[in-house]
């Protein structure tokens, strides 16, 4: 399965002009430390005492938050989790999913806007009722 990938500059243009939303699939602490401005947070993996484990409510939480035809950019820290998350979303019927190359590391290096504001877009808000 091939997922379209774009650089941070193109991703920002897609948010501003193309109606895309940025879905940050990093952990809650990573997201809380700073994320692309306007991003939503649904972790693809969760930190447990035994290390990082798949977030079993990832698909359910994303499906509760977005429609399958919504335009979604998926990003993580460096690109690994977002690539897997994008494939998972497309495999359950999401049709407009794009992976952000290099994730938030590349986003910051490219000088794209970063925020710590997440009112209504943090994982605690989004997962409510998804379990």
C-alpha positions in Angstrom: 0.0 0.0 0.0 1.5 3.3 -1.0 0.7 6.4 1.0 1.5 9.9 -0.4 4.2 11.7 1.6 4.9 15.4 1.7 7.5 17.7 3.2 6.6 20.0 6.1 6.3 23.1 3.9 3.9 21.3 1.6 2.0 20.0 4.6 1.6 23.5 6.0 0.3 24.7 2.6 -2.2 21.9 2.6 -3.5 22.9 6.0 -3.8 26.6 5.1 -5.1 26.2 1.5 -6.3 22.6 1.1 -8.6 22.0 4.1 -6.3 19.4 5.7 -6.0 18.8 9.4 -2.7 17.7 11.1 -3.0 14.5 13.2 -0.1 14.2 15.5 0.3 10.5 16.4 3.1 11.0 19.0 2.6 10.3 22.7 0.8 12.7 24.9 4.0 14.0 26.6 5.6 14.6 23.2 2.6 16.4 21.9 2.3 18.5 25.0 5.9 19.6 24.6 5.0 21.3 21.3 3.3 20.4 18.1 2.3 21.8 14.7 -0.1 24.6 15.3 -3.7 23.4 15.2 -2.8 19.7 15.4 -5.0 17.0 16.9 -3.3 14.3 19.1 -4.2 10.6 18.9 -1.1 8.5 19.8 -0.5 5.5 17.6 1.6 4.0 20.5 1.3 4.4 24.2 4.0 4.3 26.9 3.5 1.5 29.3 5.7 0.1 32.1 6.9 -2.5 29.5 7.7 0.2 26.9 5.8 1.5 23.9 2.7 -0.6 23.0 0.1 -0.1 20.3 -2.8 2.2 21.2 -5.7 -0.2 21.0 -8.2 2.7 20.6 -6.3 4.6 17.9 -8.6 3.7 15.0 -11.7 4.1 17.1 -10.6 7.5 18.4 -9.7 8.8 14.9 -13.0 7.5 13.5 -14.9 9.3 16.2 -13.0 12.5 15.5 -12.9 12.5 11.7 -14.9 11.3 8.8 -13.4 8.7 6.4 -13.3 11.4 3.7 -11.7 14.1 5.8 -8.3 15.3 4.6 -5.8 14.2 7.2 -2.0 14.8 7.4 -0.4 12.3 9.7 2.9 13.2 11.6 5.0 11.9 14.4 8.5 12.8 15.6 10.6 11.5 12.7 8.2 9.6 10.3 8.1 6.0 11.5 4.9 6.0 13.6 3.1 8.3 11.2 3.8 6.0 8.2 2.4 3.0 10.1 -0.6 5.1 11.3 -1.4 6.3 7.8 -1.4 2.7 6.5 -3.7 1.7 9.4 -6.1 4.5 8.6 -6.2 3.8 4.9 -6.7 0.1 5.5 -10.0 0.8 7.4 -11.4 3.1 4.7 -9.9 6.6 5.3 -9.5 8.0 1.8 -7.5 11.3 2.0 -4.5 10.4 4.3 -1.1 11.9 3.7 2.1 11.2 5.7 4.4 14.2 6.7 8.0 13.3 5.9 10.3 13.6 8.8 7.6 14.4 11.3 7.8 17.2 13.9 11.6 17.2 13.8 11.5 18.2 10.2 8.5 20.5 10.8 10.6 22.5 13.4 13.7 22.6 11.2 11.6 23.9 8.3 10.4 26.8 10.5 6.7 25.8 10.5 4.5 27.1 13.3 4.6 25.2 16.6 2.2 25.6 19.5 1.5 24.1 23.0 -2.2 25.1 22.7 -4.5 22.1 22.3 -8.0 23.1 23.5 -10.3 20.3 22.4 -7.7 18.7 20.3 -5.6 16.8 22.9 -5.9 13.0 23.3 -7.8 13.2 26.6 -10.5 15.3 24.8 -10.6 13.1 21.7 -10.6 9.7 23.3 -13.5 10.5 25.6 -16.3 8.1 24.7 -14.2 6.3 22.1 -13.4 3.3 24.3 
